Structure formats: C-alpha cells, structure tokens
Amino acid sequence: MLEMRHNQLQFSFGEVHPSALLTLSFQRTLRIPDDGRNYPLPPGMGPFPLRHVDDYAAQLPTDWLQHGGVMLPMWQAEALWLSIRAGYDGERGADYPFAIKVAAGKRSAVTGKTWQAGLNRDPQDYLVAPMQPWLDGFCVEKGLIRQFVAMPLGQGYTVEEQLDGKAEFGGLQLEVFPMKRAAFEKRFPVRPKDPENIDYCDQVMMPCAAAPGMAMGLGAGGMMRQEISEDPYREDEWDLERGQRCFVHLCNSAIWQQITGNAPPSVPPTAKDYAWAGLPWFEYYGDAPAVEGGALLGAIKSVFSLGKSKGASPLPDNEPAVPKVVIGLEPRKNHRVRIGEF
C-alpha cells in the first residue's frame, strides 16, 4: 500500500512482513554553489508540502493525471534531497531492507540510464535502505553527486533534456521493492530477551489546461560528497513481484497558490549566508562500499555551465560558501530507548 501522510510517502508491505514499511520525504535545503568545489552535506530545512494530484484535477495537465501520484512546489533553482527511513523490527533489532529506484525525468539518478523494469546490478541502478539514509543528487562519480536543482522544462537545463533531447516527463519517479520475508528473518534472527526483564521502547514508524511554466524537472547543481552504497544482498532476496511505484510531480512555486490555494514555502537562504552565520553542515561516515558513478551522468553539464554557454544566469546567488562547522554523522547503531524508573 502507498499512502501520503504528514507530507511523507509511506510504502507499506504488510503482506510481506509487519515491519516492511518505508517512509520517504522530500526535504528543503540550501542550494550549494556550483563553483568547482566539493561541498559537505547541507542541512534539511523541513519537508516540502505534498498534495494528491487527483485533488486538483481541474487545474492540472492531462499527463499529470495520467501519471497520478503526488506533487510538491519548488522555486526555480531550488534544491531538494530525499530522506529515506526504513521500518524498525524490535524483535530482530534491525531495519527492514528495501531496494529503491529513483529517477528524474525517467533517467536513473544512479546510472543516468533510461528507466528499466526490475533491479539492475551491473551497474547497480538503485539504492539500498537502511544503508542509504538520503540522496541529494545525481551520482556522477564514486563518492560524488551533483545536487538536485529544479528547473523549468523546455529550456534544456534538466538531465532528462540533456540525455533525451526533449522534455517529456519531468519530476521524480520512485519504485520500492522489499526484501523477501524469508530472507529478512534468516539474516536477522529474533534476539534473545534482555536480561533482568528490562523493558525497552523501540522506535516505531508512525503513519506519521495548465498555466505555462508549471512543470519542473531536475538539473545538475553543485558537487557534494556523498556515496551510493553497494547492494550487500543477493539478487534473489528482493521481492520483485511486490514493487510499488509513485510519480512525484514538481510544480513551479510561482503558481502553487493559484492551483492549491496554499502559499508555497519561502525561498531558502543562500549557502553563503548560511555558512557565514556559522550554522552546521554535515559529513556522513558509512562503512559500506560505494558504487561507481554513472558514466552518462559524469558527462552531463551542470545548470550553471549550461547557462554560461547560453549567456544566461540561471543560478542566482552562486557565490562560494565556506562551511565553518561540519558535523560528522554515523549510521544509527541502536534504535531502542531504555525505560528506566520514574
């Protein structure tokens, strides 16, 4: 089942396992400068608001209705990152594994190849949760991504337009596959009870004719240090018969209120202003091997470089930033909170 709750997409596979729940949210963030430097992770500034496409059928293009799904507002040249959180199984002390395909304009954000059915491992065209807690952009080489940056379709800036020569889909496309129950239970056996009958409270995933210029796609922004983890599981451990898909449409924030009646989020601060204020950036230290960058994605041009070749300035406020505070992050080791005496 796929549901939208609290501005999040929740993919639940109760028929596979009670803990097979994956939550995805689309986080607002700083657009890092496209200045030839490799930046650490920028902060999350809260989720973008999500709306059901079907709730605004009269105001939307027919192709949006055909694809269904949800929509969110983005300003031109605004950035986003995808937050990924897998359901936690308290008995086994493990997050439930998922394989997640992410594409922009039907082009894989991992390899740059056209959307293909199933999971492809050579090269790997998907993410693996919980090892991959987020995705900020297109994997252009091992350990580096180019940030997701929203641009209007039809101007040639999106990755889709660069690789396909046309603006047909835009938005983001997602597909999620759970691990098979038998594989999960074999890999993560039930833990013995804690000694002395100590109670623990485990983390629980709570189901917590269109105007021109409406549709947005994703172009390639500045460079960021981020690895895409290799899949450590066997191919036959993924349940490919129970995948769930969702089309995420990107709507120009300039006309979001006209469509929904709600004001879009304000424009985020610039990376330069954020860094000048001494606010934190982040580095993630995982211990899994990383995939190589997609050869197709490594050859794409960034929004800034394309604009420069056209004599245009599509990225305002692109001045370099100097992060003063960088906080190291590590994978979560334990979700449990011990309940002591009151």
Stockholm file with secondary structure:
# STOCKHOLM 1.0

chainA/1-342         MLEMRHNQLQFSFGEVHPSALLTLSFQRTLRIPDDGRNYPLPPGMGPFPLRHVDDYAAQLPTDWLQHGGVMLPMWQAEALWLSIRAGYDGERGADYPFAIKVAAGKRSAVTGKTWQAGLNRDPQDYLVAPMQPWLDGFCVEKGLIRQFVAMPLGQGYTVEEQLDGKAEFGGLQLEVFPMKRAAFEKRFPVRPKDPENIDYCDQVMMPCAAAPGMAMGLGAGGMMRQEISEDPYREDEWDLERGQRCFVHLCNSAIWQQITGNAPPSVPPTAKDYAWAGLPWFEYYGDAPAVEGGALLGAIKSVFSLGKSKGASPLPDNEPAVPKVVIGLEPRKNHRVRIGEF
#=GR chainA/1-342 SS CEEEETTEEEEECTTTCTTCEEEEEEEEECCCCCSSCEECBCCEEEECCCEEGGGGGGGSCHHHHHHCSEEEEECTTCEEEEEEEECEETTTTEECCEEEEEEETTEETTTCCBCCSSCCBTTBCSEEETTCCEECEEEEETTEEEEEEEEETTSSCBHHHHHHSSCSCCSEEEEEEEBCHHHHHHHSCCCCCCGGGCCEECCCCCCCCCCTTCEEEEEEEEEEECCCBCCCSCGGGBCGGGCEEEEEEEEEGGGHHHHHSSCCCCCCCCHHHHHHTTCEEEEECCCSCBCCCCHHHHTCCCHHHHHHHHTCCCSSSCCCCCCSEEEEECCCCCCCEECCCC
#=GC SS_cons         CEEEETTEEEEECTTTCTTCEEEEEEEEECCCCCSSCEECBCCEEEECCCEEGGGGGGGSCHHHHHHCSEEEEECTTCEEEEEEEECEETTTTEECCEEEEEEETTEETTTCCBCCSSCCBTTBCSEEETTCCEECEEEEETTEEEEEEEEETTSSCBHHHHHHSSCSCCSEEEEEEEBCHHHHHHHSCCCCCCGGGCCEECCCCCCCCCCTTCEEEEEEEEEEECCCBCCCSCGGGBCGGGCEEEEEEEEEGGGHHHHHSSCCCCCCCCHHHHHHTTCEEEEECCCSCBCCCCHHHHTCCCHHHHHHHHTCCCSSSCCCCCCSEEEEECCCCCCCEECCCC
//
